[in-house]
Amino acid sequence: MSAAAEAGLRRILAVVDLLIDAVDEETLVPALLPLLLGAVPGDSIIWSPRAGSADQPLTLPAGLLTPEIRDAFARESGTDSLVTHTTLGSGTPMRRSTLQTPAEFHALAVYSDVYRPFGAEQQLAMSFPAGYAAGRPRKVCVAISRSSSDFSDDDVAAAALLRTRLSHVLHRLAPPPSAPAPVTHRESAVLALLARGLTNQQIAHRLAISPRTVDKHLEHAYAKLRVSGRVEAANAWLTRGGTTAVPLGS
């Protein structure tokens, strides 16, 4: 193995070691960005979580994306084929030069308004599933930029290797929400009558139980359906495949 290849492997292993010991994303990412820039050398890196408009990208150097650049990106990124690849495509590591010529890139408004200000003449970008945020699946996009030479095949291979590990670790740090407990047979009967518009008193009479017992069944069902009221419970029950027919034996 050449000295350069050995040095590159050490930089990749430094990222892997950090990921193994990660305990939360908040402390992981600031330590991770410089190591990623070592494993896939570049002038800057953008780490952009996508799970809603409140998510803000992190960059190295810090403050790389001014408010003006972020506004321009929001307006013009729809014309950028590399952004399309990371947001709508497979998200595998991709060089910009694979998708477009320098002339095609420079002709874009997003080049002059977004990329040229921080010297992003060459880019390598990727995206990957990254666990859950606020109960929703999340994706992270990573873009590494250079002002001069293009990224090599070895750079793409290193990014692909790290992409799998990054996705795995972020799923561990942000797992999917736990599945709710199943609704019992009796709770199903109560919900079926609730969805038909019956009051608690009417449900109690129909099922030959006390109104207090109906209240307790609904209290447990609300928690399992993750709702807080009668209308929400009826809608959630029907959405999950429940019917308005009372189960046999109720």
RAJOFEN-V502013 format. One record per helix or strand of 2 or more residues. SS is the DSSP state (@ for helix, = for strand). FROM is the first residue (numbers start at 1). TO is the last residue. If there is no record, write none. Layout:
{{SS;FROM;TO} {SS;FROM;TO}}
This chain:
{{@;3;20} {@;25;39} {=;44;50} {=;58;60} {@;67;79} {@;81;87} {=;94;95} {@;96;99} {@;102;106} {@;109;118} {=;122;133} {=;136;146} {@;153;173} {@;185;195} {@;200;207} {@;211;225} {@;230;239}}
